[in-house]
Amino acid sequence: MAVPDSGVRLDPGSFRDPGSRVFHRRGEVLRGLDERSARDWRALAVSDFFRDLLAAGKVCGTEELIPTPVDAPWAAVLRHERIPFVTHPYEWSYGMLRDAALLHLEILAAALAAGFTTKDGSAYNLQWRGVAPVFIDVGSFEPVRDGEPWAGYRQFCQTLLYPLLLQAHLGLDFQPWLRARIDGIEPEQMRRLFGGARRLRAGVLTHVHLHGAMQSRNAGASTSEVRAQLRAAGYSRELALATVRGLTRLVRRLDHRPGESHWADYQRTCAYSVPDRQAKEGFVDRAVAATGPGLVLDLGANDGRYARIAARHADYVVAVEQDPAIVDALYRALRDEGERRILPLLLDLADPSPGGGWRGAERAAFADRARADVVLALALVHHLAIGRNVPLAAVLDQLVELGTAGGTLVAEFVHPEDPMARRLLANKPDGLFPDYRLETFETLLAARGRVVRRLELPSGTRTLYQVVIGG
């Protein structure tokens, strides 16, 4: 559909369902519906089950704009709440993906019981408020028709169930698989991985081998022919509900606890004295408080100590860490605490999420989503500059680019003589990092912002900086 208003920007990830397009206008997240989708929405809006999901925060806040804007080329326009920070499933930990899958199934079960279903089953239909998953694809709901299978089953398997099976049964991190293919893991790939005795592991025979066999058998049949076969076989809403309940039991059984991580005990072993830690915590607290409410990126968050400090003053904190075990432990801890303002995220800053999908824009790159009011880079620079051989100037370029002009960067420089820096340097050829010096770091920092506060920690081998980006 043509959009005449030049102030309207269609969401590049919302083209697969032409009857329900998401777009942005003046900071609002809106959804345009065609005639059929508008009828489905109005039936959904008055249903008790949908109202209950909205009240519980399990579906993103949604309201219809009445009257429909006169310049809108749609039959109806919805306004959605804005999610604090958009993420992709390959940036989630195992526990996050599992809880997202369970919410998806819970919503589908409630919908089926009320006479509705969902057209999609994709992990991308879920986002996060802190550690609480939320379903965002309101346009996916439609009335259920007896004799028709759940249209989202294949997507659910490929983007949610198969990644969980992969990690729970084989111990393989699922994130690289999802990052490589926007549509998820194909049944044929799973069949190759789960041959022999592995076929008998929970969920594999039914949802991998039988699913794949049915797809192969019906490869030449049209969708209407498959539906007719199912109706003739007596497929009903009750059978669909039973399938969803079975999937829910399976996903609950697939809990997986990552093994020990090198970084799990980092806070205790990273050479901070008690005075160092107290001074660092106070520095971070004052820097975030001085900036005021907004978005904070805590890069290299580890166990979330400083993310929690930042959350005292920020609207929202994204705690970025590259170790899957650490992210999963932080997620579970924050979930137990009921924290809604800290979002843990799995990301390697030396290899961050690129743009993906159609034309590389369907799923935005991390750098395009991250524009923070405060960027925390604590005990991080030496890992990128020495551990990953990234030039010091390039490290600082990345840090300031993740912030906003006039925003705050809190950076920690670990001196070459610090025990942690020496440990990293011991694994590198002598003389490889001649520019890794305090004086060079300060010169580079001053070229990218205005240093408003500087603190050398009591140990004398680490220095903290509060910088106004571009100031």
C-alpha positions in Angstrom: 0.0 0.0 0.0 1.2 3.5 -0.7 1.8 5.7 2.3 1.3 9.4 1.2 2.4 10.9 4.5 6.2 11.5 4.3 6.4 11.5 8.1 5.4 7.8 8.1 8.1 5.2 8.1 7.2 1.5 7.4 8.9 -0.9 9.7 11.3 -2.9 7.6 10.5 -6.1 9.5 6.8 -5.9 8.9 6.2 -6.8 5.3 5.4 -10.5 5.5 1.7 -9.9 6.3 0.5 -7.2 3.9 -2.9 -7.0 5.8 -1.2 -5.9 9.0 1.7 -3.5 8.6 3.6 -1.8 11.4 4.8 1.8 10.8 6.3 4.6 12.9 5.0 8.2 13.0 6.3 11.0 15.3 7.6 8.6 17.8 4.5 6.3 17.8 4.4 2.6 16.9 1.3 2.1 14.8 -0.2 -0.8 12.9 -2.3 -0.4 9.8 -5.0 -3.1 9.1 -6.9 -3.9 5.9 -10.6 -4.7 6.0 -10.2 -8.4 7.0 -7.6 -7.7 9.6 -9.7 -4.9 11.0 -12.7 -7.2 11.4 -10.5 -9.8 13.2 -9.0 -7.1 15.5 -12.4 -5.8 16.5 -13.6 -9.3 17.4 -10.4 -9.8 19.3 -10.6 -6.5 21.2 -13.9 -7.4 22.9 -12.9 -10.9 23.8 -12.2 -11.6 27.5 -9.1 -13.7 26.9 -7.4 -10.8 25.1 -8.3 -8.3 27.7 -6.9 -10.6 30.4 -3.6 -10.9 28.4 -3.4 -7.1 28.1 -4.1 -6.6 31.8 -1.4 -9.1 32.7 1.1 -7.4 30.4 1.6 -10.6 28.3 0.6 -8.8 25.1 1.9 -5.3 24.3 -0.5 -2.5 25.1 -2.7 -1.8 22.1 -5.6 0.5 21.3 -7.4 1.5 18.1 -7.2 5.1 17.0 -10.9 6.2 16.6 -11.7 7.8 14.3 -9.2 6.3 11.9 -6.9 9.0 10.7 -8.3 10.5 7.5 -5.0 10.2 5.7 -4.5 6.6 6.5 -4.8 4.1 3.6 -6.0 1.4 6.0 -9.4 0.3 7.4 -8.1 0.7 10.9 -5.0 1.9 12.7 -3.8 0.6 16.1 -1.3 2.2 18.4 1.1 0.0 20.4 3.2 0.6 23.4 6.8 1.2 22.6 9.1 -1.6 23.7 12.1 -0.1 25.6 14.8 -1.9 23.5 14.2 -4.2 20.5 16.2 -7.5 20.6 16.5 -10.6 18.4 16.3 -14.2 19.6 19.9 -14.9 18.9 20.7 -12.3 21.5 18.8 -14.2 24.2 20.1 -16.8 26.7 18.6 -20.3 26.8 16.3 -19.4 29.7 15.1 -16.4 27.8 14.2 -18.4 24.7 12.5 -21.1 26.8 10.4 -18.5 28.7 9.5 -16.8 25.4 8.4 -20.1 23.9 6.3 -20.9 27.0 4.6 -17.5 26.8 3.9 -18.0 23.1 2.2 -21.4 23.9 0.3 -19.9 26.8 -1.2 -17.2 24.6 -2.0 -19.7 21.8 -3.8 -22.0 24.3 -5.8 -19.1 25.6 -6.7 -18.0 22.1 -7.8 -21.5 21.0 -10.0 -21.9 24.0 -11.7 -18.6 23.1 -12.1 -19.4 19.4 -9.0 -17.6 18.0 -5.6 -18.7 16.8 -2.4 -17.1 15.7 -1.2 -17.0 12.1 2.5 -17.0 13.1 4.7 -18.9 15.6 7.9 -16.9 15.2 10.3 -16.1 18.1 10.5 -12.6 16.6 6.9 -12.1 17.7 8.2 -11.7 21.3 10.1 -8.9 22.9 11.1 -8.0 26.5 10.2 -5.6 29.3 13.2 -6.2 31.4 13.1 -10.0 32.0 9.4 -10.3 31.3 8.6 -11.6 27.7 5.8 -9.8 25.9 3.9 -10.9 22.7 3.9 -8.0 20.2 2.3 -9.4 17.0 -1.3 -8.4 17.7 -2.0 -8.6 14.0 -1.3 -12.4 14.1 -4.6 -13.2 15.9 -7.5 -14.4 13.8 -10.7 -16.6 14.3 -9.9 -20.3 14.4 -11.5 -22.6 11.8 -12.0 -26.2 12.6 -10.1 -28.6 10.4 -7.2 -26.2 10.0 -3.8 -26.8 11.6 -1.9 -24.1 13.5 -0.4 -22.1 10.8 2.5 -21.1 13.0 3.7 -24.6 14.0 6.6 -24.7 11.5 7.8 -21.3 12.6 7.5 -22.2 16.2 9.6 -25.3 15.7 12.3 -23.6 13.6 12.8 -20.5 15.7 11.9 -21.7 19.2 11.6 -25.5 19.7 14.5 -26.7 17.6 17.0 -24.2 19.1 15.9 -25.4 22.6 16.2 -29.1 21.6 19.7 -28.4 20.1 21.0 -26.9 23.3 19.1 -29.1 25.8 20.0 -32.4 24.1 23.3 -31.7 22.4 24.8 -28.9 24.5 25.2 -26.7 21.4 24.6 -23.0 21.7 21.6 -22.1 19.6 22.4 -18.5 18.9 24.8 -18.9 15.9 22.1 -21.1 14.2 19.4 -18.5 14.6 21.7 -15.6 13.6 22.7 -17.5 10.4 19.1 -18.0 9.2 16.3 -15.6 9.9 13.7 -18.4 9.4 15.5 -20.7 11.9 16.6 -24.3 11.8 15.1 -26.5 9.1 13.7 -29.9 10.0 16.1 -31.6 7.6 19.1 -30.1 9.5 17.7 -31.4 12.7 17.1 -34.9 11.3 20.7 -35.1 10.4 21.8 -34.1 13.9 19.3 -36.4 15.6 19.8 -39.7 14.0 20.2 -43.1 15.6 19.5 -43.3 19.4 19.1 -39.5 19.5 15.8 -39.9 17.8 14.4 -41.1 21.1 15.2 -38.0 23.0 12.2 -35.9 24.3 10.4 -34.2 21.5 12.7 -35.3 18.6 10.6 -38.2 17.1 7.4 -36.2 16.9 8.5 -32.7 16.2 11.6 -33.4 14.1 11.3 -36.7 12.3 7.5 -37.0 11.9 7.2 -33.3 11.2 9.9 -33.5 8.5 8.3 -36.7 7.0 4.9 -35.0 6.8 6.5 -32.0 5.1 8.2 -34.2 2.5 5.0 -36.2 1.9 2.9 -33.0 1.4 5.5 -31.1 -0.5 3.5 -31.2 -3.7 0.1 -30.5 -2.1 -1.5 -27.1 -1.9 -2.4 -25.6 1.5 -6.1 -26.1 0.7 -5.5 -29.8 0.0 -3.7 -30.3 3.3 -6.6 -28.5 5.1 -9.1 -30.8 3.4 -7.2 -33.9 4.4 -7.1 -32.7 8.0 -10.8 -31.9 8.1 -11.5 -35.4 6.6 -9.3 -36.9 9.3 -11.3 -35.2 12.1 -8.8 -32.5 13.0 -10.4 -30.1 15.5 -9.8 -27.2 17.8 -9.7 -29.7 20.7 -6.8 -31.6 19.0 -5.0 -28.3 18.4 -5.3 -27.5 22.1 -4.0 -31.0 23.0 -1.0 -30.4 20.7 -0.3 -27.0 22.4 -0.5 -28.6 25.8 1.9 -31.3 24.7 4.4 -28.7 23.4 4.1 -26.8 26.7 4.9 -30.0 28.7 7.9 -30.7 26.4 9.3 -27.2 26.6 9.1 -27.2 30.4 11.1 -30.5 30.4 13.8 -29.0 28.3 15.3 -26.8 31.0 19.1 -26.5 30.5 21.7 -25.1 32.8 25.0 -24.0 31.2 28.2 -25.4 32.5 30.8 -23.4 34.4 32.2 -20.3 32.8 35.6 -18.7 33.0 33.9 -15.4 33.8 31.4 -16.7 36.4 33.6 -15.6 39.3 35.2 -12.6 37.6 34.0 -10.1 40.2 35.9 -11.9 42.9 39.0 -12.7 40.9 39.5 -9.5 38.9 42.0 -7.9 41.4 39.6 -5.2 42.8 40.3 -4.4 46.5 37.3 -3.4 48.7 38.3 0.3 48.4 38.6 0.0 44.6 35.1 -1.5 44.4 33.6 1.1 46.6 35.2 3.9 44.7 34.1 2.4 41.4 30.5 1.9 42.5 30.3 5.4 43.8 31.7 6.8 40.6 29.2 4.9 38.4 26.3 5.9 40.7 27.1 9.6 40.5 27.7 9.6 36.7 24.3 7.9 35.9 22.5 10.1 38.5 24.0 13.2 36.9 22.8 12.2 33.5 19.2 11.5 34.6 16.6 9.2 33.3 17.1 7.5 30.0 18.6 4.4 28.5 21.9 2.9 29.8 24.1 0.4 28.0 26.2 -1.6 30.4 28.8 -3.2 28.1 30.6 -6.2 29.5 28.0 -6.4 32.3 29.1 -9.7 33.8 26.9 -10.5 36.9 25.0 -7.2 36.6 26.5 -5.4 39.6 26.8 -2.0 37.8 23.6 -2.5 35.8 21.7 -2.7 39.1 23.4 0.5 40.3 22.5 2.2 37.0 18.9 1.1 37.4 18.6 3.3 40.5 18.5 6.3 38.2 17.9 5.1 34.6 14.6 4.3 32.9 16.0 1.2 31.4 19.3 -0.7 31.4 20.5 -3.1 28.7 23.2 -5.3 30.3 25.4 -6.7 27.4 27.6 -9.7 28.0 29.2 -12.2 25.6 29.3 -15.3 27.8 26.0 -17.4 27.4 26.3 -18.9 30.9 26.7 -15.5 32.6 23.8 -14.0 30.6 21.6 -16.9 31.6 22.5 -16.7 35.2 21.9 -13.0 35.2 18.5 -13.5 33.5 17.4 -16.1 36.0 18.5 -13.9 39.0 16.8 -10.8 37.6 13.6 -12.9 36.9 13.6 -14.2 40.5 14.0 -10.6 41.7 11.1 -9.4 39.5 13.3 -6.7 37.9 11.6 -5.0 35.0 14.1 -2.3 34.1 17.2 -4.4 33.3 17.4 -6.5 30.2 20.3 -9.0 29.9 21.6 -9.5 26.3 24.0 -11.9 24.8 26.4 -10.1 22.4 30.1 -10.1 21.5 31.1 -6.5 21.0 33.9 -7.6 18.7 31.3 -9.3 16.5 27.9 -7.6 17.2 24.6 -8.6 15.6 24.6 -7.4 12.0 21.5 -6.4 10.0 19.6 -9.5 8.8 16.8 -10.8 6.7 15.5 -9.1 3.5 18.1 -6.6 2.2 19.9 -6.8 5.5 17.3 -4.5 7.1 14.5 -6.8 8.2 16.2 -7.2 11.5 18.2 -4.1 12.5 21.9 -4.4 13.5 22.7 -3.8 17.2 24.5 -0.6 16.3 21.4 0.8 14.7 19.2 0.0 17.8 21.6 1.2 20.5 21.5 4.9 21.1 22.0 5.2 24.8 22.0 8.2 27.1 24.8 6.5 29.2 27.3 4.0 28.0 29.2 2.0 30.7 32.5 0.5 29.5 33.9 -0.9 32.8 36.8 -3.3 32.7 36.1 -3.7 29.0 38.6 -1.7 26.9 41.6 -3.9 27.7 39.6 -7.0 26.6 38.9 -5.5 23.2 42.2 -3.7 22.7 44.5 -6.5 23.9 42.3 -9.6 24.0 40.8 -9.0 20.5 43.5 -6.9 18.9 41.1 -4.0 18.2 43.0 -0.7 17.8 42.4 1.5 20.9 41.0 4.4 18.7 38.5 2.0 17.1 37.4 0.8 20.5 36.6 4.3 21.6 34.9 5.0 18.3 32.5 2.1 18.9 31.8 3.2 22.5 30.8 6.8 21.5 28.8 5.6 18.5 26.6 3.5 20.8 25.8 6.7 22.8 24.2 10.0 21.9 25.7 13.4 21.3 25.7 15.1 24.7 25.2 11.7 26.5 27.6 10.2 28.9 30.4 7.6 28.5 31.8 6.1 31.6 35.0 4.3 30.7 37.6 2.4 32.7 41.2 2.2 31.5 43.1 -0.8 32.9 46.8 0.1 33.0 49.3 -2.2 31.3 50.8 -3.0 34.7 47.5 -4.2 36.1 47.4 -7.9 36.8 44.5 -8.5 34.4 46.2 -6.6 31.6 49.5 -8.4 32.2 47.6 -11.7 31.9 46.3 -10.7 28.5 49.6 -9.3 27.4 51.4 -12.5 28.4 49.6 -14.3 25.5 50.7 -11.8 22.9 54.0 -11.1 21.2 56.2 -8.5 22.9 55.7 -5.0 21.6 52.4 -5.7 19.8 50.5 -2.9 21.6 52.9 0.1 21.9 49.9 2.5 22.0 48.2 0.8 24.9 49.2 3.5 27.4 47.3 5.8 29.7 48.5 8.9 27.9 47.3 7.7 24.5 44.0 6.7 25.9 43.4 10.1 27.4 44.4 11.9 24.2 42.0 9.7 22.2 39.2 10.2 24.7 39.6 14.0 24.7 39.2 14.0 20.9 35.8 12.3 21.2 34.3 14.2 24.2 34.8 16.3 27.2 36.2 14.7 30.3 34.2 16.0 33.3 35.5 13.7 36.0 38.5 11.4 36.4 39.3 9.0 39.2 42.2 6.8 39.8 41.2 3.8 41.9 43.1 3.3 45.1 45.1 0.4 43.7 46.7 2.8 41.2 46.3 0.5 38.2 42.9 1.5 37.0 41.4 4.9 36.1 37.8 5.9 35.5 36.5 8.7 33.3 33.1 10.4 32.9 32.9 11.9 29.5 30.3 14.1 27.7 30.2 12.5 24.3 31.0 15.1 21.6 31.1 17.8 24.3 
